[in-house]
């Protein structure tokens, strides 16, 4: 399994970016509107870590890994068959790929297809 995108949702974006930058020697870019205004830094695996603020008052703080998959529809179907709640169906982000979010238990997970 390869994590393609690690999403951190926090009200303290600048503080979280500073901690991760200092601890891991990475540089975070400017907010990316295509990723909910997340500030991103490259992962050694070729993926990204993105840190963003909640997009609405009801969105809770979360750390959500998105595993890279070759068939997002099949992966989502398998998650739902295993009892997961589909929180966001597959959606293409132009130039970035397709993502989906599911919740299993109380843990958020994501899939990403390039």
N, C-alpha and C positions, 0 to 999 in steps of 0.2 A: 504494500500500500504506500502511496506517495501523497503527502499533503500538498495540494496545489495552492491553497489559499487558507491562511489562518486569520480569522476575523475577530477583532477585539472591539467590543462596544462598551464605551465608558464615557461618563460625563467629563473626565479629565484627559482629553486627548493629548494635550501638550505634555502633561506629566508622564503619561504612559509612554509616549514617544521618547521622551528624555531617558526614562529608565531603560527601555529596550535598546536605545542607541548606545548608551554608556555600557550596558552589560554585554552587548553583542557586537559592538563596533560597526553598526549599520547606520545608514543615513535615510531618513524618511523624507519623501517628497512632499509637494504641495497637495492639497485635497484633490481627489479624483472624483468628479461628479458621477462617472459611470459606476463607481463603487460606493455610492452613498456618501461622498465627500471624505472617504477614508484617506488618510496619509499612509503611503505604502513604502515598504523597504523590501529588497530582494532577499529570498531565502537561499541558502547554499544549494538546495535541491533544484533551484530554478523557479520555484513558486514565489509567492508574495505573502507578507504579513501586512494586514491593513488594520489601522486603528482609527475608529470613527466614533462620533457622538451618536446617541440614540436619535432616530429620525422622527420620532413622535413621542409624546408623553407616556404612552403605554408600553413603549419598548424598554425591556429590562436590560441591564448590563449582562453581557454574555461573552464567553470565549468559544468560538465555533470553528472547528476544523472542517475544511472541505477536501474530501478525498478525491483524487483524480480517478475518473472511470472512463471506460471506452463506450459504454452504452448507458446513458443517464436514465432513459425510460425503463430499462430492465433493472437498473440499480434501485430506482425509486419503487418499482413494483415489488422487488424483494424486501425492501424496508417496510413497506405497508403490509405485505404478507406476514412479516415478522411481528406486526403489532404497532409499528410506528405511526404517528400522526403526521400527515403531510402538512407542513406549515407554509411552504411556498412551492408551487409546482415548477417544473423546469421552465426557465426563462433565459432567453439568449440576451447577453450583453454584447452589443456590436463590438467586434474586434477583441473580445476577451474570452468568449466561450459561453457555455450554458451552465447555469447553476440550479440547484434545488435544495430546499431545507426541510429536514424532518426532525421530529422530536420523539425520542424513545425513552420511556420513563419520564424524567424531567430534564434529560440531557439533550441539548441541541447538536445536530450534526448537519453536514452538507455534503453534496456531491458536486463535482465540477467536470464538465466534458469540454475538451478543446475542439 
